[in-house]
Each structure stands twice: as C-alpha cells, then as structure tokens.
C-alpha cells in the first residue's frame, strides 16, 4: 500500500512550482510500500488534496485552482483506492480531468446555453466564404462562439442559443475578394442566422450587387456594409426591416436611385456617403437624427420641407454632390441640429439676414456654392464653440474676400445650372398637358428643319475645310470615312471656338500673384525636407500652405544668368495665362536673382494648385477605384484632357506643344475633373517639369507641328488605356493593340467588346464606344500627318458622349453588352 508523507498542504498548491516529474507527484513517496497503511477518511482526504495540488501545478489549471479550491482541500473529489504505481498515475489523470469539468461548470453562467449546431456550421461557412480574414483565422472546431471575447475586429453575441449580433471588420480597403466569391451565395448562407439584430461586415472585400434576399433578416436593427465593393442599386428589400435603426452603406459603389426610406419608421442613422447615388434627392424617414449623403451624384433640388420632415435631426452632411437651387434655411434654426455641411454643391440664393440659428449649432460649412448677399449674424463668424466655413461663394461678409467669387459669377453660374425635373403631379400639370404637347410638336418640327439646314451647312463647311487644310484626318478605310462626318449639336460644334471666348474662366482659384521669397519660405516651412515631394536635376517640388490656409505646390526652377530680368518677366506673363479647368493651374511666381554673383543660378518659384485625389493611373490600377469609373466618367475625363491640350495649343500665345502627356500625369480632383500635370513650361532656356531627373529627350519632336502631333499621339495612348482599363507597357504592345482595335471595328463588334475593360460593360452605348475607339486608332497612326488635329479629337469625343447621353433604353442599341 502507499504511504503518504505529511508534506502536502494547501499552501503548496496555492503557490505551485513548474510542473516536473517530481512536483507533479506532489511529494507522493513509496516509502514502505508493503509496511504501512494509512486508514480512515483523513488519510484519503490527504491523498486527494495532494492530487488536486498536482493538478493545480499544470499551467492550464493553476489560476482556476487558486480561485476555486482555496480553503476547501478538494473535499468533493472521488476517493480512489490506489494499490500500485500504475493506479496512482490513473488517479492523478482522472482527478485532474474531473477537477477541470467541475471548475468550468462553476464558471459558466447557468443562464447561457451552447450555440445550436446549425448556426455553428453557418459561422464556419462565413469564415470560408470570406476567405479566412484575419479576424476569423483563430476559429476551429473547438471554438465556442458564444464565449468569444469581443474585440474591435470581431464580435459574436448569443441569446437563447442563437447569434443575435455579428460584427467582422477586415482590412481589405483596396482589394476585393477573389473571383470565386459569390455575394448571392454568401447572403444565402448568412440569412440563415434568422435571429440577427445587428450585422456589420466592414472592409472585407465583398463585391457584387446586394441581393434582394437580404430581406430574410427579419429582426435587423443595425446593418453596416461599409467600405466594400458592392455595386448596383440599393435593393428595395432593405425597406422591409421595420425595426432597423441604423443603415450604413458608405464607401461602396452603389448607383442609381435610392429606395423610399420613409418606410423605415424606426431608422435613426443613415450613412450612404461615398457612392454614386442619384440624381434625385432621396426620401427620408422622420425619425432620422444623423444623415450623411456626402460624395454622391445627387443633382436635384433639396426638398423645401426637409427640416420639417426631420424633427429629430442632429447632423446632416450633403457635401460633394451637385445639388442646386435654394437651401431650406429653416434647417439652421432647427431646434436640435448641431452639424450642417453642404459644401461643394451648386446651391444658390441669399441667406436671410434675420435668420436665427439653433444655439447648439457647432459646425457649418457652406463653402464652394453660389450663395450671394450677406451672412446673418448667427453664422457670420467663428467662435470658440462654433466652426463656420463660407469660402468660395459670392458673399460680401464671408471669409476673406480673396476667397469669394464676384456677385456676377454666382448669378451667371446659377442661371446655367439645370436640375433634373421634379416628379410633381397635380391639377396644374393636367391643365398644361395639351398645351405642352402642342408646343412640343411645333418645336420638334421647327427643330428638325433647323437641324437639316445646319447639317447641310456642316457638310459644306467640312468639305471646304478638307480642300483648304491638311490638318484633317486622312482616311484609308471605309469605317474611317465616318469619323470626321458626325452630326453634333450646335452647342458641341461651338466647342471648337470656345477657348477664344473663355480663355481665363473662373476656376475658384486665387487671382494670379507675385510672391516674395519670405512668403515662399513661410509656406514651405523654410523648405523643410518633410515638405519635399520630388527632386530633379534642375529643381524641386515642395508642398506648401499659404497664409490663407490654401495648400499649393511650389516648383523651384534653376535658370541661367544670360536672361535679363525684363526678358524673364515677359516669360512670367505667359505663365500667368496657364490657368484652365483641365490644367494644374499656375497661381503665381517669385523670382530670385543674383546679379552680383554670376556663379549663382537665378531661381524661379512657381506656385501651382494642389490636386490630392490621385492620378488616372491610380484609378486604372486600383481595382476599387477603377470600379468607380464607368464609361460616362471615363469619357468625361478624356474630354477634359482633350480640352486641356486644346487650351495649351491655342489658348495662349505662343502655344505650348510637346507636353509630357501620360496617364500618370492626368490628375483627378474630388469631382473626377481631369487636370493635366507635367505640361511644358514655356521657358526656352529650361526643360519642362517632367518628373524624371534627366534633360529633355533629344528624340522628342522639335517643330511646333511635330510637337502638336506628338501630343495627339499621346492622347490616343491615354484613350486606349481608358478603354481597356489597363496600362500599356511598351510601344510594341501599343501598336499591336492599335491593330487589334482597327481590325475589329468594321465587322467584329464582339471582339471589340471583348477587348474593353470588363468593369464598364453594360454602361456604354456601343456607338459611343466605337467612336472613342476610332479616335484612339487615328491618334495612334504611325504617320503623324494622318493624325487628327486636337479640334477633331475633341469634336468626335463630344459626339461620343452625346450618343452616350441619348442612350436611354436598351431598345436604342441592339448591341448593348
């Protein structure tokens, strides 16, 4: 029998030592195996207390033992008669196992039950279909989902054996899930968690249209699918969530109209920001407190009764849209509103001087609109507890007058803004229907006659141009004969001469200024290295901030001494005219000369506007960004580039040719307006401002005519990359692609569609695409004399977009993809 020495006590297992072959036995010895026997209950209790102590020495049970066994000496354990060494080991094993079961039972609340097997299987399916994101990689068959500790990336909450809250936050901000992912299959599985009240799937790379089956979630109170790649319209089935309090679909690729959200009677928080929704302003529920519709494509007027329809409103953000007309001023005095942001729209009118604001209003941004007149006292200035931004309107007492347009600018701009027609109906509409029909018939007949006359004049004009000018496109194939003979509306044909009438359009920029060296040093932090963006052999580019908080780029050019100051000033006069909507415009300059030090190079500091939304190359190489560029957006960008080049060629004298046109030098602002960066600086004694550190390539064209045709060639290359949605890496690849498109144009529309970017399929009119391809093919002609002029390029691109805008139904195009 076993003799147990009296060396095992409570303190031994409350302060355990590392588990070893000796300590694990808790000082059990085999002294006098067949001599002595400790009988009675006390001896057996001592044995089991020591067994418990041995169990407590394991790292898994140490804390549990200390928390649950203190003072009890494990008196509830089963007494095991131990006859030999083997039995002793089994006793230790079973006692330890039994102890763990008892402790876990004591720790688990009796009110919480295990997740049912079906929902456990569903969660594992979610893990697999999401392709094992970081937050879910620790899941295994041993995972008890209902007892997972909540974290910023994962929360699973259960009630009555069902999942009621699931929140997964990933890190796929720029990458979608693989092509094998099916959003329809994913939600087929996920909607089987029928008791879900809160669902958040953020930054997981979800892509595809949101399926209508999402309505199977009967009890949802919160739905957050933000920062994914979900596209298409928001399905009307989201309005079936009668208990939904928070709907967050921000930062996706949704487009089209929004469903009638007034049906969601419990909805309090709505965030649809950073999509492409529009053009009509959405209907909103009365219980909303927070509304964010920023960065979409809403182009209509804001309902006049918006404030009255939202009695609980706290925050509203409508910025970065194209909303027009008056803003409902009652929102400023709304009793609960605290935050109003309507910046970057085309809202117009005056703000009543007698307007009273809610005293809890802490943030107001009405900048970059068309408001005129004076601001009322309640929003005319900042204070310690209120921020007010009013720049770039036409206000007489807004921010610094240098940050306001003229009154006439806003009046002219507001008169040209056209909102989509409202869907009003009523008696007045019925009374005027017949009159409208009559006017429409008469107007149509007159318009048709005028169009026929203009068409005849157009053909005569084009024929004369062909006879007198060698700049038109030379055609060698029948399909090319159509290229220069498109019928374009009068407004489009006038675009050829538009640059003569609007050479320096109002751009929302500061007036051109001459700066001092002290101002340049202050803006760049005395040329702090942290502000250096790039450096070339002849100068650097710094990021700077002027005193009025405007962010700019400062280009530093080293020039040679042989130029007299008066000659340099004449060159600066040319630079001051390089301001256009589709150029990274020049804002001013500073000249530093060293007449007394001939060994020092003079320096010209050129200030340019700062465009921070990335380049066209970024958008075509980043899957997420590329998805936001459908065919209409791409054509608008290309037309902007063509307009910028046209201005460089004809908008200043002498023209600026031989520009560094490439896809990475086409920058996009927040509204996706194209701005050319890297164009030639008309300073004959220095190179352009290309980003390389080498002097200008000697092989580049030298005459103005050759340089003009080179710019057209580069335009064709950019256009071809826009159509394909990918970059061209070599001249040989470019020529192969040109031949491919050229051969597919006349007789192979299927091949033409197959060669286009898959992400734009279904968004273009075939004739619009075909016209754009024809332009690209002609621009890329090897023989520069056969390339079109920039006017012809712009002409036909405008025709292409006109065809696109007239594409209103699938019947209008039999070859729609």
N, C-alpha and C positions, 0 to 999 in steps of 0.2 A: 504493500500500500504506500501512498505518498505521504511524506511528512512535509508540512508547510511551516517554514520558519516564520517567526513573528516579525518580519521586516517589511511587510507590505502595509501601508497606511494611506489614508485619504490624501495627505499632502503629496505622496509620490505620484498620484495620477492627476492631481490638480496642477502640478508643475512638472510635466513629463519631459523626459530626455529623448533625444533622437532614437528612432526605432533601430535596435540592433538585435542580434540573436540572443544576447543576454538579457537586455532590458525588456524585450518583448515577452520574456517568460516571467517577468515581474518577480524576480528573485525566487522563483519556484526551484527548489532543490530536490535531489533524490537521496537525501541522507537517510540511511537506514531503511531502504526500500521494503524490506520484509521484517523490520523490527518493531516499528511503532505505527500506531494508527490514531489519528485524532478523530474522535467520535463526536456525535451530537451536532446540533444545529449550528452552534457557534463556529465550529471548525469549517463547516461547509460554507457558511456566510463569508468567513475569511477568505476561502478559496475563490469564491465568485467575485468578491470585491477586488481581489488581485487580478482576476481575469479581466474585469472591467477596466482596471488600471492599464493592463497591457493593451487593451483595445484603444484606450484613450491616447496611448503613445503614438498611434498612427496619425499622420498629418491630416487625414480626412475627418477624423472623429475628435480631434483634440479639443477644438472650440466647443463642439456640441457637448462633449463630456463635461467640460468645465461649467457649461451653462446649465446642464440638466441634472447632473449627478451629485453636485456638491451637497454634502451632508447626508446623502441617502445610502451610500455604500452599496448601491445597486441591489437593494434587498428584494426587488421584484424579479430577479433573474431565475431561470430554471436551474435547479441543482442537478449537476451532472455527476454521477459516480465515476470517478477516474481510477482505472485499475492499472494502467501502464503508460508508457511514453506516447504511444500512438493515440490512445484515448485522450490523453492530455491535450495533444495538438488539435484533435477534432473539437474538443471542448472549447478551446480558445477560438476556433473559427466560427462555430455556431453561436457562441455567446456574443462575439463581435457583430455578426450579422443580425442577430436578434436585437442587439442594442441599437443598431442603426435604424432598424424598422420602427422601434419604439420612439426614438428621438424624432424621426421625420414625421411620424404620426402626431407627436406632441406639437411640432412646429407648424404644421399646415392647418389653417383655419378650417373649421368644420363646415363653414358656410360656402366654401368654394369647391366646385367639383371639377373633374377632369374634362377636357375638351373632347367632344364626341369624335369618333374615328373619321367620319366623313369630312369634317372641317379640317382635321389634321391633314388628311390627304389633299384637300384643296390648297392648303398653305404650301405644301411641298410642290404642287403643280405651279403655283405662283412663283416659287423660287426658281423652278426650272424654266418657265416661260420668260421670266425676266433675265434669264441667262446669268444667274448666280451673282447678283450685285453684292458689293462689299458688305452691306448691312445684313445680308441673309446668308453669308458664307458659313456661319457657325451653326446653322441648322443641321440636325441629324435625327436619326430615328429615336435618339434618347431625349430629344428636346421636348420639354413640357412648355408649350407655347403660352399657357395662361400664367406662368410664373416668370416669364422673361422680364428682366428689369427694363423699364422704359429708358430710351436714350434719344438724343437729337436725330438719329437716323432711323430708329425703329421703335415702334410702339405697338403692342398687341394687348388689347384688353378683352376680357371674357366676362360673361354673365350667364349663369344657368347653363353652363356647358357650351356656349356659343360665342363666337367672336363678334364683338359689338364695335370695336374700333381697330382700324389697321392704318398705320402710318409708316410709309417707307420713303426715305429721302436718299437719292443716289447722287452721283457726281457726273452724270452724262450731260453736261451743259453744251457740248458741241458735237456729240456723236449719238447717232440713233442706234437702236438695236439692229441685229443682223437682218438680212432679207428673209430669213426663215420665220421671223416673228410675225404673228398674225394678231392684230388687235381685236379682231372679232372672236377668235378662239380664246384669247386671254380673258375677255369680259364674259364669255360663255362660262368659263370656269369660275371667275371671281364672283359673278352674280349669284352663285350658289350659296354664298355667305349671306343668306337672306335676312339675317338679323343685324347687319351692319348699320350703325348710325353715323359713323364717321370714317371717311375714306380719303386718305392723302397719298398720292403717288406722284412724287416731285422729282424732276431731273433724272428720270430713269430711261430716257431714250425711247419712250413709247412713240410710235408713228402709225399713221393711217387715219381714216375718218372715224370719229367717235360713233360706235354702233348704236342704233336705237334701242337695242336690248338692255341698255343701261337702266331703263325704266323698271327692270326687275328688282332693283333695290327699292324695297317698299318703305323703309324706315329711315332713309338717309336724312341727317340733319346738317352734315358738312361734306362737301365734295371739293377736293383740291387736286387738280391735274396740271398744275402749272409747270412751266419750263420743260416741256416735252416737244414733240414734233407732230402733234395731232392737227390734221388739216380738214378742209371741207367746212360745211355749215354746222353750226351747233344744232344737234337734233332737237326737234320739238318735244321729244320724250323727256327732256330734263324738266319740263314744266309739270310732270306728274308727281314730283316729290313734294307732297303737301306739307311736310314737316321741315323742309330744307331751310336752314338759317344762313348758311354761308356757301357761296358758289365762287370758286376761284379757278379760272381757266386761262390765267395770264401767261404771256410769253409762249404762245404756241403759233400755229399757222392757220387758225380759223379765218374764214372769209364769209362774205355774203351777209344776209340779214340775220338779226337775232330773233329768237322766238319771243312770244308775248310773255314777258316776265311778270306781268301783273297777276298772272295766275298763281304765282308763288307767294301766297299770302303771308307766309312766315319769314320770307327772305329778309335778312338784315344787312349782310355784307355781300357786295358784288364786285368782283375784280375780273374784268375782261381785257385788261391792258395788253399792249404789245401783240396785237394780232392784225388782221386786215379786214375787220368787220366794217360793214357799211353798205350803201351810203346813208340809209335812213337812220335817224336817231332812234334808239330802242325805247320800247315802252317799259316803264319801271314800276315796281311794286311800292305800295305806300308805307311799308314798314322798314324800308331801307334806311340805314344810318351811314353806311360807308359805300361810296360809288366811285369806281375807277374805270374810266373808258379811254384812258390816255393812249396815244400812239396807235391809232387805228385809222380807218378811212371813212369816218362819218363826214358827210358833206352837206347835210341838210341844215335847216334852222333848228334851234333849240326850242322845244315847246314853251309857249309863254307862261303856262301854268305849272312849270316844272317844280318851282319852290313849293307851291300849294299842294302839289301831289306827293311831296316827300316831307311830311310834318315832323319826322324824327331825324332829319338829315344832320350829320356831324361833319362829314368830309366829302368833297366832290372834286374829282380830277378829270377834266375833259381836254387836257392839253395835247398838243401834237396831233390834231386832226385837221379837217378843212371845214369846220363849222362856220356858217356865215349868218348874216343878219344880226338883229339885236340880241343882247343877252338879257335874260329875265332878271332885272335889277332887284326884285324882291328877295332874291337869294341872299344878298348882302345883309339884309335886316332880318333874315330868318332867325327865330328865337334860339335855335340850338346849334347853328352852323359855326364851325371853328376853322375850317380849311377850305379855300377855294383856289383852284388852279385851272385857268382857261387859256394858258399861254399857247402861242404858236397855232393860232387859228386865223380866220378872216372875219371875226366878229366886228361889228361896226356900230355907229351911233354915238350918242352922248350919254354920259352918266349924270343923272340929275343932281344938281348942286344941293338940293335939300335931302338927299338920301341919308338915312340913318343906318348905321351898321350895328350888328349884334356886338355887344361889349366883349363877348367871349371869342370873337374872331381874332385868330393869331397869325394867319398866313393868307396872303392874297397875291396872286401872280396873274396879271392881265397882259403881260408883255407880248410883243410881236402880234398885235392885232391892228384894227383900223379905227380905234376909238378916237373921238375928237372932243374939243372943248376943254373944260377944266374939271379937275377931280374934286369931288366933295371932300370936306374936311376929314371925314372919318377914315378915308383911305388915301389921303394925300401925302402921308409921311410915315416913316418907320418909327418905332419906339422900342423900348426895352422888351416889351412883351408882344410885339407885333411886327411881322415882316411884310413889306409891301414892295412889289416889283412891277413897274409900269413902263419900262423902256420899249422903244420902237413901236409907239403908237403915233398919234398926232396931237398930243396933249400939250397945253400951254403951261401947265404947272406940274408936270410929271417929273420923272427922273431928269437928270442933266439934259438940257436942251440939245446937246450934241447927240443924244440917244433917242431923239424923236424925229419923225418924218415931218414934212410940211403938211399943212392942212389940205392943200390941193391933192397931194399924193393919196391920202386916205379917201378923199371923195372920189377921185378917179378910179382907184383900185376897187372901192366898194361897189361902184356902179357897174364894173365889169364882172363881178363875182356872180355866178348863176348857181342857185341852189336847185337840187332836184325838185320837181313839182311835188307839192304836198298832196296826200291822198284824201283831200277833203271831199265831202259829198253833201248834198242838201238841195233845197229849193233853187238857190241861185244857179247851181250847176245845171239843173234841169231847164231853167229858163233860157240859158245861154247856149244850150247844146246845138239847136238848129242853126243859130247864127254862126257859131264856131264852125259847123260843118260847111256852111255856105262859103265863109271866108277861106276855109281850108281848100275847098275845091277851086275857087278863083285863084288863090295864091299858088296852088300847085300848077295850074295851067300857065300862069304868068312865069312862074319859076322855071317850068320846063322849056318855055320859049326862050327865056333869057339864057338858060344853060346851053340850049342848042346854038344860039348865036355866039356865046363865049367859046363853045367848043370849036366852031368854025374859025374864029379869030385865033384860037390857041394853035390849031394845026397850021394856019398860015404863018403865025409868028415862029413856030418851031421850025418850019421849013426854011424860012428866011435865015434863021439863026444857023441852020446847018450849012447853008450856002456861004455864009459870011464868016464863020468861025470854025477853027479847027479844034475847039475845046470839047465839043460834044463827043459822046461815046461812039466809037467805031464798032459796027456790028458785023459779025461774020456768020451768025446763025440766026435762024428764024425766030427763036424764042427771045433773042436779044433785041430784035426789032421793036418789041413791045415796050422795052424798058423806058425809053425816053418819051413814049406817047401815051402816058397815063392821063386820065381825066382827073384833075384835082380841083377842089373847090376854090373859089376866088380868094378866100381867106388864106388858103395854103399857098397859092401862087404868089401872093404878095410877100411871102416869106423871103423870096429872093432879094427884095429891096428893103427888108425890114431893118437891116443893120444901118442903113443910111438914115433912118428916122429915129432909131433908138440906139445910138452908139454908146451912150453912157446911161443906161437905165438905172432907175432907183433900185438899189440892191439891199437896202438895210445895212449898208456899210457906213463907216465914218467917212467924212469928206477927206480927200487926199491932203496930207500934211507933210511938212518938212520938220523933222525931229532933230533935237540936239543930241550930242553924244551923251550928255548926262541922262537924258530920258531913256536912251537905249540901254545904258548901263543899269539904270534903275529897273527897267523892265526885265532884264535878263539876270538880275542879281549879280551885277558886275561880271557878266559872262561866266557864271558859276558852271563848273563842269557837269553838275547834275541836270542842267537845262540844255546841254548839248545833245542834239538829235542825230546829226550826221556830220561827217567831215570829209572834205575833198581836198585835192591838192591846191586849189585856188581859193578856198574859203570854207566856212562852216555854216550850219543852220542851228539856231537856238530857238527854244521855246521861251516866250516872254509874256508878261502881263502888264498892260499899261495902267496908268493911274485910275482910269475909269473901269478897271477890272476886266477889260476886254483881253482875251487870250490871242496872241499873234505869233507868227513865226518871223524870226529875224535872220535874213540871209546876208552873210558877210562876204563881200567880193573884194579881192585884192586887184587893184588896177595899176596900170603903168604910168610913169610920170610924164610921158610925152604928150598927154592930153591936157590942154589948157582948161582951167576951171570953167570958162564960158562954154567950151565945147561939151564939157561934162554936164553942165546944166541943161543944155539943149537935149542931150540924150535922156536926162531925167524927165523932161517934158513929154517925151514919147512914152516913158514908163508910166507916167501918171494917167495915161489913157487906157492902160491894160486893166480895165475893170468891166467884168461881164458876169452874168449869172452862171455861166458854164466855165468860168476860169477861177482858179485860186487867185483872187484879185489882189493887186498891189495897193496897199493902204497909204504908203508914204516912204520916205527915204531920209537918210542922213549921210552927208559927205564929210569925210575927214581927210584933209590934205596936209602934206608935209613939204611945203615949198622950200623951206630952209634945209631940208635933209633929203638930198636926192637919192640917198641909199635906201630910204624907207618907201614902201609902196603906199600909195593912197588907198583908202578903203571906202567902199560904198556899202552902207547898211540898208537893205531893202526890207520893208515890213509887209508881210502878207497875211491874209486871213487864215485862220486855223480851222481845218476840217478834220474832225476827230472820229468819224464814223467808219473809217476803213476804206479800202480801195475796192475796185471792181474785181481785182484778182482775189482779194479776201472772200468776196461773196461767191465767186465761182469755185473756189477750192474748199470752202467750208460747207459741209452738207446742209447744216441748219440754215445758214444764211442763203444758200442757193435756192432752197425751197421757197423763200420769200420773194424771189424774183421770177414771177410768171412772165408770160410773153408780153403783156402790155407794159409791165415795169421795165423789161429789158429794152423794148423799143423806145420807151420814153428816155431811158438812159442813153441809147445810141443817138437819138435825135439831139439830145443835149450836147453830146460830144461833137456831133457834126456842126451844131450851131456855134460851139466854142471855136472850132477850127475855122469856120467861115468868118467869124469876127477877127481872128488873128490874121487871116489872109486879106480881108477887105475893110475891116473896121478901124484900122489905124493906118497911118501913112508915115513911112513905108510899111508895107505888110510884113508880117512875121511868118517866115516859112522855115521848113526844115526842123520842125519841132520834135521833141523826144516823145512821140506818141506810142505808148504801150500800155498794156492793160493794168499794170501796177501803178501807172501814173494817172489813172482815172479815179479820182476820189469821189466818195458819195457822202452827202451830208445827211442829217437826220431824216429828211424827207425824200431821200434817194435821188436828189438832184445831182447830176454828174458835173464834176469840176475838174478841169484839166490842170494837172501839175507837171512841171518839167518842160513847159514850153520855152522857146528860145527867148532869151533876154536880148533886145536889140542894142547891144553894146558891141561895136565891131572889134574892139581890142581885147575882148574876153570871150570864153566859151559860154555855152548855155549853163543851165543849172541842173544838169543831169546828175544823178546820184553816184555815178562812178567817179573814181579818182584819177581818171586819165583825161588827156585833152581830147578834143573832138576828133572823131574818126575821119581820117583823110579820104575814106571811100564814100563818105556821105555826099549827097548832091551839093553842087556849089551854086548853080544858077537858080534864080527865083522860080523859073518854070519847072526845073527838075525838082526843086525842093517842094513845090506845091504838089507835084505828082507823087513824091515820096510820102507826103502826109496822107494823100488819098489811099495809097497802098497800105499804110499802117492802119488807117480807118477800116479798110477791108479785113485786115487781120483781126482787129478787135471785134468787128461784127461777126466774123466766122466763129470766134471763140464764144461769143454770147449765144449764138445759135446752138452750138454743140454742148455748151456748159462745161467745157474743159479747156485746158491750156494747150497751145501748140508749142512744141519744144524745139523744132528745128525748121529751117527753110524747106528742106526736102519734104517733111511731113506736111507743111503748109501747102506746097504745090500739089502733093498727092490729094489732099482734101479738096483743093480747088477743082481739080479734075473730076473727082468723085461727084461733087455737087453739080458741076457743069453738065456732066453726062446724065445725071438723074433728073434734071429739070424738065426736059421736054416730054419724056414718055414714062418716067418711073416715079410717080408720086409716093409709092410705098417705100422705095429706097430713100427718098428724101426725108420722109417722116422718120424712118428708122435711124437716120444719121443725126437727128436732132436730140437735144437733151431730154431724157425721159420725164424729167420733172416739169416740163412745160406742156406735155401732151394733154390735149383736151382744153387748153387755154388759148389757143390761137386759131384764127381763121386761116385756112390753107393758102388762100391767095395772098394774105398778108405775109405769111412765112415765105412763100415762093418769091415775092417781090424782094424781101430782105436778102434772100439767098442770091438772087440775080445781082443785086447791088454789090454784095461781097465778092462774087465771082468777077464782076467787071473791074472792081477796085484792085483786084489781085492780078490783073493782066501783066504778063512779063514785059510787054511792050508798053512803056509808060505813055506813049502817045494815044493808046487806046483806052486809057483810064479816064473815067468821067471827071468833070470838074467838081469842086466841092458843092456848087449850087445844084448840080444834077443829083449828087448823092443826097443832099438834104431834101430836094424835091421828091424823090422817089421814096425816101423813108417816111415823109409826111403822107404820101399816098398809102403806104403800107399801114400806117397807124389809122388812117381814115377808113380803110377797109376793115380793120380790126374793130373800130368803134361802131361800124354799121352791122357788125355780126351779132344779131340779136336773137337768133334762134338756130336750131340745128338744121332747119329747112333751108337756111341761107347758104349752106355749104354742104355739098354731098360728100366731100372727102374729109369731113371733120374726124379727128382722131379721138 
